[in-house]
Amino acid sequence: MDSVAKVILSIDGLFFLIMLVLLVFLIFRRIDAKKKEDFENRDN
């Protein structure tokens, strides 16, 4: 029973680690897009 709990917690930890890396990647991608944006490329 203890090994099942360890497997579930490791999968949960891996999921949150992937989500954290994805969030950081998207934040840096947005910052980069903001730097390259000029007045003609705005989405208004």
MODELLER restraints for C-alpha pairs under 7 A, 6 or more apart:
rsr = mdl.restraints
at = mdl.atoms
